[in-house]
Amino acid sequence: MPIPTLTQSIVITLIQCLLVVIFVFVVVPLTVFAERKVLGYLQQRLGSTRVASGHVGITGWMNRGMWKWGRVPVLSYWRGIPGLVADVLKLILKEDILPAKADKFVFFIAPALSMVAAVVVFAAVSFVPGVFFTFPKWFPYLGGLPVSGGIADINVGLLWILGVASVGVYGIVLAGWASNSKYPLLGGLRSAAQMVSYEVPLALSLLAPVVLSASLNFGEMSARMATGMPALALIPQILGFLLYLTCGFAETNRLPFDMPEAENELVAGFHTEYSGMKFGFFYLAEYINMTVVAALASGFFLGGPWLLPFGLQGLLNPHLPAFLSWFGEPHAIFFVVKIIFILFTYIWVRGTIPRYRYDQVMSVAWKYLIPVALVNLLLAAVVRCFAV
Amino acid sequence: MFKNEEMEINLGPQHPSTHGVLRVKLRLDGETITHCRPMIGYLHRGVEKICENQSFFQGQVWTDRMDYCSAVANNLGWAEANEKLFGITVPRRAQYIRTMLNEFNRLASHLIWLATHALDIGAMTVFLYAFREREDILDMNEAFCGSRLTTTAFRIGGLREDLPPGFEKMVQKFLAKFETCLEEYENLLSENRIWKKRTVGVAKLSAEDAIGLGVTGPVLRAAGVPYDIRKAFPYAAYAEMDFEVPTRTEADTYARYLVRMAEMRQSARIIQQCMDGMPEGPVMAKLPKILKAEVNEVYHATEAPKGEIGYYLVGEKGSGNPYRFHVRAPGFINLQALPKMAEGALIADIVAAIGTLDIVLGEIDR
């Protein structure tokens, strides 16, 4: 295999970045769409089925098409997808209001901060171990070169992920503060306390895989967690998964922990004063964060690019007959399917349960999640000592 | 160096969970409410004064527009107050139909309460489930009197029309599925840990305070006082109905939730009894073309879904209009309890308190 020169590897990294950004910006609108539809069907309605523009313009054209194709039963579930185009157009074209008493610079920087922090996490996420694909020989400049399954193969990937993800809190806190308005301030205060509290059990629940796999690299961790674990490791993995998912809900401000933007109490929380694409950035950041949490949960607990979750793949593989060996190998598609499943869980939970009160959210973190996470860490350590 | 300051904040008049245009002035210490004053009047239209300038027949239209979620119950109170004023006896069949429609209205109003209360606490699916059933009730309103929300369902002396053909079928179809629908809501809420955490012990109002503030309806019954005008001073056909008055003693938001859910079951029972025992006969008493009052005054109270709605009417000799008209609106009186419920609680609790009081601003501001 040829070794790329420096410029070539930079170009390859840029291509990887582009692919990840495309992935993010395909998954996020589809999640928004799925949220409308899934929530709709959970609540015995159809969700969005049409867009405002009717018969003119791009959305009108797509809309007509959708209604026409919608006569095919399966396609009818996709009705309303032009609404996403209309939504983005609306966000871009809307007036960008700057409150008179806002701190202009901070008000401007806050949405960018939460957006960047959300996207950058993907740098350390490995979608598939090893080579994702190889450029064909005829390809100009990059012919024959391999593209790996993650952008940056960092040996402390998990630290990077946790570090960057916690920068996202600043976006929310600063937005609440810079708006110089009362409801956003309350939202900002809430998020400062909530997200800092939940980082602790979140990190503790991720320490269990770290202990079990003896690595901080995303790709190595997900490979060892999926294939190299004894049967005893099931307990810390399942417990850790539930803990991680709970904390993930809180970190991304989703129901039942959506304190910073609790609609029925704080109007819109920290982004009450935001409009236009600045609001759009917060909106995007929330969904990207959801995808990040889903990607981490999938990578560390659900077996990443392998088929089975919780390390069951490693137990199954020796018994797998040869003609089914495709299922014993890692594939990016499994990874993506698991992400989609967790995104669906987000919506499912939102449609099912009410919201905690602010003080209860805090007590859940400190009184229940942190002790359980510590016990889980201990379990993982015991398993590591005696079984691996 | 550090200054401790309380933040003053307006909850409303434009706010997702103040059920219209209620404005609550809050003083917050962090998230704790230290001071709470409801400010009303954003929807004031002067209903009482308008009614004094209209004939007795016309006034009913305005009662629709007070508590627009329970228009039928308001109509019933108005019609009966006038009948009391003029000494009119209403035919028995009309009484039964009134009772039935009133109970349907109680269901519709309680469903709205359940929907908005659950949405305020964050359970958004219950909201749409409850609206699904309310839709059927509104369809029945439409079949009976042509409009869905502002019904003007009754006339002084009885009803304008008998039940439309096929109405009985609609009622039976509704009653057949309603119990399972109630179970559906309860499955989502009753034993839900988060729902219980948000409601048990929240916004307490003891029986003494409730009586002292004049609070009526489910809020009073959840404090253990079995006061229901349908039982205490029976009107329409309630004396002939067999039903219970559900009460709880915990006096908190969860108790009020349970009381209202039990009341919905009782309402369904009353509707079934009305359908089974529906007498034959006319639906309208003989009335003169123009009602002219003697000097006379009446106060007539009925049990609206939200509490005691009382109509005070004064007649003037030889006049076709009421001389004085006053409404004792349950929402208005119940709202007095809000500071008592909310002070010392957290900001999320005031949202639960407003929801559990089940206020409608059209009635409070009139």
Interface residues (C-beta under 8 A of the other chain):
Chain A: L39 L42 Q43 Q44 R45 K182 Y183 L185 L186 R190 L255 P256 D258 A262 E263 N264 E265 L266 V267 R350 G351 T352 I353 P354 R355 Y356 R357 Y358 D359 Q360
Chain B: M7 I9 H15 P16 S17 L28 E31 A118 L119 D120 I121 G122 A123 M124 T125 F127 L128 Y129 R132 L188 L189 N192 I194 W195 K197 R198 L346 I347 A348 D349 V351
